[in-house]
Amino acid sequence: MLTETRYEHIQVTENQVPLIEGTTMKVVELITNHLAYGWSPEELHFQHPYLSMGQIHSALAYYWDHKTELDRDIEKRLESVDQIQKATSPSSLVKRLKAIGLA
């Protein structure tokens, strides 16, 4: 069950996860691309051509209006990746690259 928001192209799941309407993309995923790579709305559209400019701008507006909450979500995701990386031993490729000074 999805709940409509005041953002035309954004829906919120039962678990309070904002999605871009008509896709399975979470707003936080698009925002992570925007923040990590510094992509403009036009570049986001180039990288994700299945999203309309309206969907992208709605996601950006949603982010700025819910910045604290979404920044917390991004931080949690980064911490989770950090924990997984620490718990996982490096692959044999990474070990070989380190051995020759390339990693």
Biopython code that builds the backbone (N, CA, C, O; Angstrom):
import numpy as np
from Bio.PDB.StructureBuilder import StructureBuilder

atoms = [
    (1, "MET", "N", (0.846, -1.185, 0.000)),
    (1, "MET", "CA", (0.000, 0.000, 0.000)),
    (1, "MET", "C", (0.884, 1.237, 0.000)),
    (1, "MET", "O", (1.793, 1.355, 0.821)),
    (2, "LEU", "N", (0.620, 2.157, -0.916)),
    (2, "LEU", "CA", (1.392, 3.380, -1.032)),
    (2, "LEU", "C", (0.534, 4.570, -0.640)),
    (2, "LEU", "O", (-0.678, 4.578, -0.853)),
    (3, "THR", "N", (1.180, 5.571, -0.064)),
    (3, "THR", "CA", (0.504, 6.787, 0.341)),
    (3, "THR", "C", (0.977, 7.917, -0.566)),
    (3, "THR", "O", (2.178, 8.085, -0.773)),
    (4, "GLU", "N", (0.046, 8.686, -1.103)),
    (4, "GLU", "CA", (0.426, 9.826, -1.924)),
    (4, "GLU", "C", (1.016, 10.920, -1.040)),
    (4, "GLU", "O", (0.684, 11.033, 0.140)),
    (5, "THR", "N", (1.884, 11.709, -1.629)),
    (5, "THR", "CA", (2.487, 12.833, -0.916)),
    (5, "THR", "C", (2.111, 14.117, -1.644)),
    (5, "THR", "O", (1.419, 14.081, -2.661)),
    (6, "ARG", "N", (2.562, 15.231, -1.129)),
    (6, "ARG", "CA", (2.312, 16.491, -1.834)),
    (6, "ARG", "C", (3.305, 16.680, -2.969)),
    (6, "ARG", "O", (3.262, 17.680, -3.686)),
    (7, "TYR", "N", (4.199, 15.713, -3.125)),
    (7, "TYR", "CA", (5.168, 15.723, -4.216)),
    (7, "TYR", "C", (4.595, 14.860, -5.330)),
    (7, "TYR", "O", (4.360, 13.666, -5.143)),
    (8, "GLU", "N", (4.372, 15.466, -6.480)),
    (8, "GLU", "CA", (3.637, 14.818, -7.557)),
    (8, "GLU", "C", (4.168, 13.440, -7.932)),
    (8, "GLU", "O", (3.374, 12.545, -8.222)),
    (9, "HIS", "N", (5.453, 13.245, -7.935)),
    (9, "HIS", "CA", (6.036, 11.987, -8.419)),
    (9, "HIS", "C", (6.631, 11.121, -7.315)),
    (9, "HIS", "O", (7.410, 10.211, -7.600)),
    (10, "ILE", "N", (6.283, 11.385, -6.082)),
    (10, "ILE", "CA", (6.862, 10.643, -4.956)),
    (10, "ILE", "C", (5.747, 9.915, -4.209)),
    (10, "ILE", "O", (4.692, 10.482, -3.924)),
    (11, "GLN", "N", (6.007, 8.656, -3.904)),
    (11, "GLN", "CA", (5.097, 7.863, -3.084)),
    (11, "GLN", "C", (5.894, 7.325, -1.906)),
    (11, "GLN", "O", (7.108, 7.144, -1.996)),
    (12, "VAL", "N", (5.208, 7.073, -0.809)),
    (12, "VAL", "CA", (5.858, 6.550, 0.396)),
    (12, "VAL", "C", (5.268, 5.171, 0.681)),
    (12, "VAL", "O", (4.049, 5.004, 0.723)),
    (13, "THR", "N", (6.150, 4.177, 0.878)),
    (13, "THR", "CA", (5.696, 2.817, 1.149)),
    (13, "THR", "C", (5.156, 2.713, 2.569)),
    (13, "THR", "O", (5.233, 3.659, 3.353)),
    (14, "GLU", "N", (4.609, 1.550, 2.879)),
    (14, "GLU", "CA", (4.116, 1.285, 4.237)),
    (14, "GLU", "C", (5.219, 1.459, 5.272)),
    (14, "GLU", "O", (4.956, 1.840, 6.413)),
    (15, "ASN", "N", (6.455, 1.180, 4.869)),
    (15, "ASN", "CA", (7.616, 1.299, 5.771)),
    (15, "ASN", "C", (8.204, 2.707, 5.780)),
    (15, "ASN", "O", (9.295, 2.928, 6.304)),
    (16, "GLN", "N", (7.472, 3.657, 5.196)),
    (16, "GLN", "CA", (7.887, 5.065, 5.156)),
    (16, "GLN", "C", (9.127, 5.298, 4.297)),
    (16, "GLN", "O", (9.939, 6.174, 4.596)),
    (17, "VAL", "N", (9.271, 4.517, 3.236)),
    (17, "VAL", "CA", (10.385, 4.684, 2.301)),
    (17, "VAL", "C", (9.865, 5.436, 1.080)),
    (17, "VAL", "O", (8.973, 4.944, 0.389)),
    (18, "PRO", "N", (10.414, 6.634, 0.800)),
    (18, "PRO", "CA", (9.947, 7.374, -0.369)),
    (18, "PRO", "C", (10.508, 6.782, -1.665)),
    (18, "PRO", "O", (11.713, 6.568, -1.804)),
    (19, "LEU", "N", (9.597, 6.525, -2.609)),
    (19, "LEU", "CA", (9.946, 5.981, -3.921)),
    (19, "LEU", "C", (9.574, 6.975, -5.003)),
    (19, "LEU", "O", (8.680, 7.802, -4.826)),
    (20, "ILE", "N", (10.269, 6.885, -6.125)),
    (20, "ILE", "CA", (9.893, 7.674, -7.284)),
    (20, "ILE", "C", (8.760, 6.925, -7.980)),
    (20, "ILE", "O", (8.913, 5.771, -8.380)),
    (21, "GLU", "N", (7.639, 7.594, -8.115)),
    (21, "GLU", "CA", (6.413, 6.996, -8.643)),
    (21, "GLU", "C", (6.657, 6.303, -9.984)),
    (21, "GLU", "O", (7.330, 6.840, -10.865)),
    (22, "GLY", "N", (6.096, 5.100, -10.119)),
    (22, "GLY", "CA", (6.199, 4.359, -11.364)),
    (22, "GLY", "C", (7.509, 3.607, -11.524)),
    (22, "GLY", "O", (7.759, 3.008, -12.569)),
    (23, "THR", "N", (8.348, 3.635, -10.492)),
    (23, "THR", "CA", (9.632, 2.942, -10.540)),
    (23, "THR", "C", (9.823, 2.193, -9.221)),
    (23, "THR", "O", (8.998, 2.283, -8.312)),
    (24, "THR", "N", (10.908, 1.468, -9.144)),
    (24, "THR", "CA", (11.297, 0.852, -7.875)),
    (24, "THR", "C", (12.442, 1.624, -7.235)),
    (24, "THR", "O", (13.007, 1.182, -6.235)),
    (25, "MET", "N", (12.789, 2.784, -7.810)),
    (25, "MET", "CA", (13.916, 3.560, -7.297)),
    (25, "MET", "C", (13.519, 4.364, -6.071)),
    (25, "MET", "O", (12.531, 5.098, -6.071)),
    (26, "LYS", "N", (14.319, 4.201, -5.026)),
    (26, "LYS", "CA", (14.122, 4.976, -3.811)),
    (26, "LYS", "C", (14.694, 6.378, -4.021)),
    (26, "LYS", "O", (15.698, 6.554, -4.713)),
    (27, "VAL", "N", (14.052, 7.355, -3.425)),
    (27, "VAL", "CA", (14.535, 8.729, -3.509)),
    (27, "VAL", "C", (15.981, 8.794, -3.020)),
    (27, "VAL", "O", (16.809, 9.482, -3.616)),
    (28, "VAL", "N", (16.282, 8.079, -1.941)),
    (28, "VAL", "CA", (17.624, 8.120, -1.364)),
    (28, "VAL", "C", (18.680, 7.616, -2.363)),
    (28, "VAL", "O", (19.820, 8.079, -2.326)),
    (29, "GLU", "N", (18.327, 6.689, -3.242)),
    (29, "GLU", "CA", (19.279, 6.187, -4.232)),
    (29, "GLU", "C", (19.625, 7.273, -5.248)),
    (29, "GLU", "O", (20.790, 7.445, -5.605)),
    (30, "LEU", "N", (18.612, 8.005, -5.711)),
    (30, "LEU", "CA", (18.871, 9.094, -6.655)),
    (30, "LEU", "C", (19.671, 10.197, -5.977)),
    (30, "LEU", "O", (20.586, 10.762, -6.576)),
    (31, "ILE", "N", (19.332, 10.501, -4.743)),
    (31, "ILE", "CA", (20.022, 11.557, -4.007)),
    (31, "ILE", "C", (21.475, 11.166, -3.757)),
    (31, "ILE", "O", (22.362, 12.018, -3.810)),
    (32, "THR", "N", (21.722, 9.905, -3.490)),
    (32, "THR", "CA", (23.098, 9.448, -3.297)),
    (32, "THR", "C", (23.917, 9.691, -4.563)),
    (32, "THR", "O", (25.070, 10.112, -4.479)),
    (33, "ASN", "N", (23.335, 9.431, -5.733)),
    (33, "ASN", "CA", (24.014, 9.736, -7.000)),
    (33, "ASN", "C", (24.285, 11.226, -7.119)),
    (33, "ASN", "O", (25.375, 11.641, -7.514)),
    (34, "HIS", "N", (23.302, 12.012, -6.781)),
    (34, "HIS", "CA", (23.427, 13.474, -6.860)),
    (34, "HIS", "C", (24.550, 13.977, -5.949)),
    (34, "HIS", "O", (25.362, 14.806, -6.361)),
    (35, "LEU", "N", (24.594, 13.480, -4.725)),
    (35, "LEU", "CA", (25.587, 13.945, -3.762)),
    (35, "LEU", "C", (26.975, 13.371, -4.037)),
    (35, "LEU", "O", (27.965, 14.097, -3.953)),
    (36, "ALA", "N", (27.063, 12.094, -4.361)),
    (36, "ALA", "CA", (28.363, 11.440, -4.547)),
    (36, "ALA", "C", (29.083, 11.949, -5.792)),
    (36, "ALA", "O", (30.300, 12.138, -5.773)),
    (37, "TYR", "N", (28.344, 12.168, -6.865)),
    (37, "TYR", "CA", (28.968, 12.536, -8.136)),
    (37, "TYR", "C", (28.775, 14.001, -8.498)),
    (37, "TYR", "O", (29.371, 14.490, -9.458)),
    (38, "GLY", "N", (27.945, 14.704, -7.731)),
    (38, "GLY", "CA", (27.688, 16.108, -8.029)),
    (38, "GLY", "C", (26.855, 16.293, -9.290)),
    (38, "GLY", "O", (26.923, 17.340, -9.934)),
    (39, "TRP", "N", (26.071, 15.278, -9.644)),
    (39, "TRP", "CA", (25.303, 15.339, -10.880)),
    (39, "TRP", "C", (24.158, 16.331, -10.791)),
    (39, "TRP", "O", (23.437, 16.385, -9.794)),
    (40, "SER", "N", (24.004, 17.108, -11.838)),
    (40, "SER", "CA", (22.890, 18.042, -11.982)),
    (40, "SER", "C", (21.627, 17.237, -12.327)),
    (40, "SER", "O", (21.716, 16.050, -12.638)),
    (41, "PRO", "N", (20.462, 17.878, -12.271)),
    (41, "PRO", "CA", (19.244, 17.166, -12.694)),
    (41, "PRO", "C", (19.355, 16.631, -14.126)),
    (41, "PRO", "O", (18.864, 15.542, -14.426)),
    (42, "GLU", "N", (19.993, 17.390, -14.995)),
    (42, "GLU", "CA", (20.146, 16.950, -16.382)),
    (42, "GLU", "C", (21.045, 15.717, -16.468)),
    (42, "GLU", "O", (20.760, 14.797, -17.234)),
    (43, "GLU", "N", (22.131, 15.692, -15.685)),
    (43, "GLU", "CA", (23.017, 14.536, -15.679)),
    (43, "GLU", "C", (22.321, 13.327, -15.043)),
    (43, "GLU", "O", (22.496, 12.196, -15.498)),
    (44, "LEU", "N", (21.541, 13.568, -14.001)),
    (44, "LEU", "CA", (20.766, 12.475, -13.402)),
    (44, "LEU", "C", (19.826, 11.868, -14.449)),
    (44, "LEU", "O", (19.660, 10.650, -14.511)),
    (45, "HIS", "N", (19.220, 12.722, -15.263)),
    (45, "HIS", "CA", (18.333, 12.239, -16.321)),
    (45, "HIS", "C", (19.115, 11.452, -17.372)),
    (45, "HIS", "O", (18.642, 10.427, -17.863)),
    (46, "PHE", "N", (20.307, 11.930, -17.713)),
    (46, "PHE", "CA", (21.147, 11.213, -18.681)),
    (46, "PHE", "C", (21.519, 9.836, -18.139)),
    (46, "PHE", "O", (21.499, 8.852, -18.877)),
    (47, "GLN", "N", (21.860, 9.764, -16.850)),
    (47, "GLN", "CA", (22.265, 8.509, -16.227)),
    (47, "GLN", "C", (21.078, 7.582, -15.960)),
    (47, "GLN", "O", (21.236, 6.362, -15.915)),
    (48, "HIS", "N", (19.903, 8.157, -15.784)),
    (48, "HIS", "CA", (18.678, 7.393, -15.502)),
    (48, "HIS", "C", (17.595, 7.841, -16.481)),
    (48, "HIS", "O", (16.643, 8.508, -16.077)),
    (49, "PRO", "N", (17.722, 7.486, -17.760)),
    (49, "PRO", "CA", (16.801, 8.004, -18.780)),
    (49, "PRO", "C", (15.345, 7.568, -18.600)),
    (49, "PRO", "O", (14.449, 8.148, -19.214)),
    (50, "TYR", "N", (15.102, 6.567, -17.777)),
    (50, "TYR", "CA", (13.735, 6.125, -17.513)),
    (50, "TYR", "C", (13.017, 7.055, -16.547)),
    (50, "TYR", "O", (11.808, 6.926, -16.350)),
    (51, "LEU", "N", (13.745, 7.995, -15.941)),
    (51, "LEU", "CA", (13.130, 8.989, -15.054)),
    (51, "LEU", "C", (12.875, 10.268, -15.842)),
    (51, "LEU", "O", (13.713, 10.700, -16.633)),
    (52, "SER", "N", (11.718, 10.864, -15.619)),
    (52, "SER", "CA", (11.432, 12.150, -16.258)),
    (52, "SER", "C", (12.100, 13.264, -15.450)),
    (52, "SER", "O", (12.473, 13.071, -14.293)),
    (53, "MET", "N", (12.239, 14.405, -16.064)),
    (53, "MET", "CA", (12.797, 15.550, -15.341)),
    (53, "MET", "C", (11.874, 15.927, -14.176)),
    (53, "MET", "O", (12.348, 16.368, -13.129)),
    (54, "GLY", "N", (10.563, 15.755, -14.356)),
    (54, "GLY", "CA", (9.619, 16.020, -13.262)),
    (54, "GLY", "C", (9.857, 15.100, -12.081)),
    (54, "GLY", "O", (9.834, 15.542, -10.933)),
    (55, "GLN", "N", (10.087, 13.816, -12.355)),
    (55, "GLN", "CA", (10.369, 12.863, -11.287)),
    (55, "GLN", "C", (11.659, 13.243, -10.561)),
    (55, "GLN", "O", (11.725, 13.192, -9.333)),
    (56, "ILE", "N", (12.672, 13.618, -11.318)),
    (56, "ILE", "CA", (13.966, 13.986, -10.725)),
    (56, "ILE", "C", (13.819, 15.229, -9.860)),
    (56, "ILE", "O", (14.302, 15.258, -8.728)),
    (57, "HIS", "N", (13.165, 16.243, -10.376)),
    (57, "HIS", "CA", (12.998, 17.475, -9.598)),
    (57, "HIS", "C", (12.128, 17.245, -8.360)),
    (57, "HIS", "O", (12.376, 17.847, -7.315)),
    (58, "SER", "N", (11.120, 16.391, -8.463)),
    (58, "SER", "CA", (10.305, 16.067, -7.288)),
    (58, "SER", "C", (11.138, 15.364, -6.227)),
    (58, "SER", "O", (11.008, 15.647, -5.036)),
    (59, "ALA", "N", (12.008, 14.431, -6.671)),
    (59, "ALA", "CA", (12.881, 13.725, -5.723)),
    (59, "ALA", "C", (13.847, 14.690, -5.056)),
    (59, "ALA", "O", (14.096, 14.592, -3.855)),
    (60, "LEU", "N", (14.389, 15.618, -5.825)),
    (60, "LEU", "CA", (15.298, 16.617, -5.242)),
    (60, "LEU", "C", (14.553, 17.519, -4.258)),
    (60, "LEU", "O", (15.075, 17.832, -3.188)),
    (61, "ALA", "N", (13.353, 17.934, -4.611)),
    (61, "ALA", "CA", (12.556, 18.769, -3.702)),
    (61, "ALA", "C", (12.233, 17.998, -2.424)),
    (61, "ALA", "O", (12.310, 18.544, -1.323)),
    (62, "TYR", "N", (11.874, 16.732, -2.580)),
    (62, "TYR", "CA", (11.571, 15.896, -1.411)),
    (62, "TYR", "C", (12.801, 15.813, -0.515)),
    (62, "TYR", "O", (12.694, 15.916, 0.707)),
    (63, "TYR", "N", (13.968, 15.625, -1.126)),
    (63, "TYR", "CA", (15.207, 15.546, -0.342)),
    (63, "TYR", "C", (15.427, 16.828, 0.457)),
    (63, "TYR", "O", (15.678, 16.766, 1.661)),
    (64, "TRP", "N", (15.339, 17.969, -0.183)),
    (64, "TRP", "CA", (15.628, 19.221, 0.522)),
    (64, "TRP", "C", (14.614, 19.499, 1.615)),
    (64, "TRP", "O", (14.945, 20.127, 2.621)),
    (65, "ASP", "N", (13.387, 19.044, 1.435)),
    (65, "ASP", "CA", (12.372, 19.230, 2.466)),
    (65, "ASP", "C", (12.478, 18.204, 3.594)),
    (65, "ASP", "O", (11.917, 18.405, 4.671)),
    (66, "HIS", "N", (13.198, 17.103, 3.349)),
    (66, "HIS", "CA", (13.359, 16.037, 4.343)),
    (66, "HIS", "C", (14.839, 15.688, 4.515)),
    (66, "HIS", "O", (15.193, 14.535, 4.760)),
    (67, "LYS", "N", (15.687, 16.692, 4.385)),
    (67, "LYS", "CA", (17.139, 16.505, 4.353)),
    (67, "LYS", "C", (17.683, 15.767, 5.576)),
    (67, "LYS", "O", (18.463, 14.826, 5.432)),
    (68, "THR", "N", (17.290, 16.174, 6.746)),
    (68, "THR", "CA", (17.813, 15.554, 7.973)),
    (68, "THR", "C", (17.505, 14.061, 8.000)),
    (68, "THR", "O", (18.382, 13.242, 8.274)),
    (69, "GLU", "N", (16.273, 13.722, 7.719)),
    (69, "GLU", "CA", (15.839, 12.323, 7.736)),
    (69, "GLU", "C", (16.577, 11.498, 6.672)),
    (69, "GLU", "O", (17.051, 10.399, 6.959)),
    (70, "LEU", "N", (16.673, 12.024, 5.454)),
    (70, "LEU", "CA", (17.341, 11.274, 4.389)),
    (70, "LEU", "C", (18.858, 11.223, 4.578)),
    (70, "LEU", "O", (19.485, 10.220, 4.236)),
    (71, "ASP", "N", (19.448, 12.275, 5.112)),
    (71, "ASP", "CA", (20.885, 12.243, 5.411)),
    (71, "ASP", "C", (21.182, 11.174, 6.463)),
    (71, "ASP", "O", (22.209, 10.499, 6.394)),
    (72, "ARG", "N", (20.284, 11.025, 7.433)),
    (72, "ARG", "CA", (20.429, 9.968, 8.445)),
    (72, "ARG", "C", (20.367, 8.589, 7.786)),
    (72, "ARG", "O", (21.140, 7.693, 8.125)),
    (73, "ASP", "N", (19.443, 8.433, 6.846)),
    (73, "ASP", "CA", (19.311, 7.165, 6.119)),
    (73, "ASP", "C", (20.589, 6.870, 5.323)),
    (73, "ASP", "O", (21.071, 5.737, 5.319)),
    (74, "ILE", "N", (21.123, 7.873, 4.662)),
    (74, "ILE", "CA", (22.368, 7.694, 3.902)),
    (74, "ILE", "C", (23.499, 7.294, 4.838)),
    (74, "ILE", "O", (24.280, 6.397, 4.521)),
    (75, "GLU", "N", (23.590, 7.949, 5.983)),
    (75, "GLU", "CA", (24.636, 7.635, 6.961)),
    (75, "GLU", "C", (24.506, 6.191, 7.444)),
    (75, "GLU", "O", (25.504, 5.480, 7.558)),
    (76, "LYS", "N", (23.274, 5.758, 7.727)),
    (76, "LYS", "CA", (23.042, 4.370, 8.141)),
    (76, "LYS", "C", (23.497, 3.397, 7.059)),
    (76, "LYS", "O", (24.111, 2.374, 7.360)),
    (77, "ARG", "N", (23.201, 3.709, 5.819)),
    (77, "ARG", "CA", (23.600, 2.848, 4.704)),
    (77, "ARG", "C", (25.125, 2.767, 4.609)),
    (77, "ARG", "O", (25.680, 1.691, 4.390)),
    (78, "LEU", "N", (25.792, 3.895, 4.771)),
    (78, "LEU", "CA", (27.260, 3.906, 4.716)),
    (78, "LEU", "C", (27.862, 3.100, 5.864)),
    (78, "LEU", "O", (28.837, 2.373, 5.673)),
    (79, "GLU", "N", (27.288, 3.229, 7.041)),
    (79, "GLU", "CA", (27.764, 2.452, 8.190)),
    (79, "GLU", "C", (27.567, 0.959, 7.950)),
    (79, "GLU", "O", (28.424, 0.151, 8.307)),
    (80, "SER", "N", (26.447, 0.597, 7.349)),
    (80, "SER", "CA", (26.170, -0.806, 7.056)),
    (80, "SER", "C", (27.184, -1.363, 6.058)),
    (80, "SER", "O", (27.675, -2.479, 6.227)),
    (81, "VAL", "N", (27.493, -0.594, 5.030)),
    (81, "VAL", "CA", (28.500, -1.017, 4.049)),
    (81, "VAL", "C", (29.850, -1.169, 4.727)),
    (81, "VAL", "O", (30.575, -2.130, 4.471)),
    (82, "ASP", "N", (30.187, -0.219, 5.593)),
    (82, "ASP", "CA", (31.447, -0.276, 6.348)),
    (82, "ASP", "C", (31.542, -1.564, 7.159)),
    (82, "ASP", "O", (32.574, -2.236, 7.151)),
    (83, "GLN", "N", (30.467, -1.904, 7.855)),
    (83, "GLN", "CA", (30.446, -3.124, 8.677)),
    (83, "GLN", "C", (30.597, -4.366, 7.815)),
    (83, "GLN", "O", (31.315, -5.294, 8.187)),
    (84, "ILE", "N", (29.936, -4.394, 6.683)),
    (84, "ILE", "CA", (30.035, -5.547, 5.783)),
    (84, "ILE", "C", (31.459, -5.679, 5.257)),
    (84, "ILE", "O", (32.001, -6.783, 5.196)),
    (85, "GLN", "N", (32.069, -4.553, 4.878)),
    (85, "GLN", "CA", (33.440, -4.598, 4.370)),
    (85, "GLN", "C", (34.412, -5.082, 5.435)),
    (85, "GLN", "O", (35.331, -5.844, 5.136)),
    (86, "LYS", "N", (34.219, -4.650, 6.670)),
    (86, "LYS", "CA", (35.096, -5.082, 7.749)),
    (86, "LYS", "C", (34.924, -6.564, 8.062)),
    (86, "LYS", "O", (35.880, -7.237, 8.447)),
    (87, "ALA", "N", (33.710, -7.067, 7.896)),
    (87, "ALA", "CA", (33.422, -8.471, 8.211)),
    (87, "ALA", "C", (33.798, -9.414, 7.070)),
    (87, "ALA", "O", (33.838, -10.631, 7.253)),
    (88, "THR", "N", (34.067, -8.862, 5.916)),
    (88, "THR", "CA", (34.372, -9.671, 4.741)),
    (88, "THR", "C", (35.859, -9.577, 4.431)),
    (88, "THR", "O", (36.431, -8.487, 4.394)),
    (89, "SER", "N", (36.471, -10.725, 4.210)),
    (89, "SER", "CA", (37.893, -10.701, 3.860)),
    (89, "SER", "C", (38.039, -10.272, 2.409)),
    (89, "SER", "O", (37.152, -10.527, 1.594)),
    (90, "PRO", "N", (39.153, -9.622, 2.077)),
    (90, "PRO", "CA", (39.363, -9.150, 0.707)),
    (90, "PRO", "C", (39.392, -10.330, -0.281)),
    (90, "PRO", "O", (39.818, -11.434, 0.059)),
    (91, "SER", "N", (38.939, -10.070, -1.480)),
    (91, "SER", "CA", (38.954, -11.100, -2.515)),
    (91, "SER", "C", (40.398, -11.395, -2.916)),
    (91, "SER", "O", (41.311, -10.631, -2.605)),
    (92, "SER", "N", (40.583, -12.495, -3.600)),
    (92, "SER", "CA", (41.938, -12.862, -4.044)),
    (92, "SER", "C", (42.472, -11.809, -5.019)),
    (92, "SER", "O", (43.677, -11.561, -5.052)),
    (93, "LEU", "N", (41.609, -11.196, -5.799)),
    (93, "LEU", "CA", (42.046, -10.141, -6.719)),
    (93, "LEU", "C", (42.601, -8.955, -5.940)),
    (93, "LEU", "O", (43.670, -8.438, -6.265)),
    (94, "VAL", "N", (41.872, -8.525, -4.912)),
    (94, "VAL", "CA", (42.330, -7.401, -4.091)),
    (94, "VAL", "C", (43.665, -7.750, -3.440)),
    (94, "VAL", "O", (44.565, -6.911, -3.390)),
    (95, "LYS", "N", (43.801, -8.959, -2.947)),
    (95, "LYS", "CA", (45.056, -9.385, -2.330)),
    (95, "LYS", "C", (46.212, -9.318, -3.340)),
    (95, "LYS", "O", (47.301, -8.846, -3.012)),
    (96, "ARG", "N", (45.967, -9.790, -4.561)),
    (96, "ARG", "CA", (47.024, -9.742, -5.592)),
    (96, "ARG", "C", (47.376, -8.310, -5.948)),
    (96, "ARG", "O", (48.550, -7.981, -6.113)),
    (97, "LEU", "N", (46.350, -7.441, -6.070)),
    (97, "LEU", "CA", (46.599, -6.044, -6.386)),
    (97, "LEU", "C", (47.404, -5.354, -5.294)),
    (97, "LEU", "O", (48.309, -4.571, -5.581)),
    (98, "LYS", "N", (47.066, -5.651, -4.028)),
    (98, "LYS", "CA", (47.816, -5.088, -2.916)),
    (98, "LYS", "C", (49.259, -5.567, -2.936)),
    (98, "LYS", "O", (50.178, -4.802, -2.646)),
    (99, "ALA", "N", (49.452, -6.818, -3.275)),
    (99, "ALA", "CA", (50.798, -7.392, -3.307)),
    (99, "ALA", "C", (51.711, -6.699, -4.310)),
    (99, "ALA", "O", (52.926, -6.639, -4.120)),
    (100, "ILE", "N", (51.110, -6.174, -5.383)),
    (100, "ILE", "CA", (51.936, -5.473, -6.379)),
    (100, "ILE", "C", (51.791, -3.953, -6.267)),
    (100, "ILE", "O", (52.252, -3.208, -7.132)),
    (101, "GLY", "N", (51.141, -3.506, -5.185)),
    (101, "GLY", "CA", (51.054, -2.065, -4.904)),
    (101, "GLY", "C", (50.010, -1.315, -5.689)),
    (101, "GLY", "O", (50.114, -0.097, -5.838)),
    (102, "LEU", "N", (49.003, -2.005, -6.197)),
    (102, "LEU", "CA", (47.965, -1.324, -6.983)),
    (102, "LEU", "C", (46.656, -1.132, -6.239)),
    (102, "LEU", "O", (45.701, -0.609, -6.812)),
    (103, "ALA", "N", (46.586, -1.532, -5.000)),
    (103, "ALA", "CA", (45.336, -1.346, -4.255)),
    (103, "ALA", "C", (45.641, -0.822, -2.866)),
    (103, "ALA", "O", (44.725, -0.598, -2.076)),
]
sb = StructureBuilder()
sb.init_structure("model")
sb.init_model(0)
sb.init_chain("A")
sb.init_seg("    ")
for serial, (resi, resn, name, xyz) in enumerate(atoms, 1):
    if name == "N":
        sb.init_residue(resn, " ", resi, " ")
    sb.init_atom(name, np.array(xyz, "f"), 0.0, 1.0, " ", f" {name:<3s}", serial, name[0])
structure = sb.get_structure()
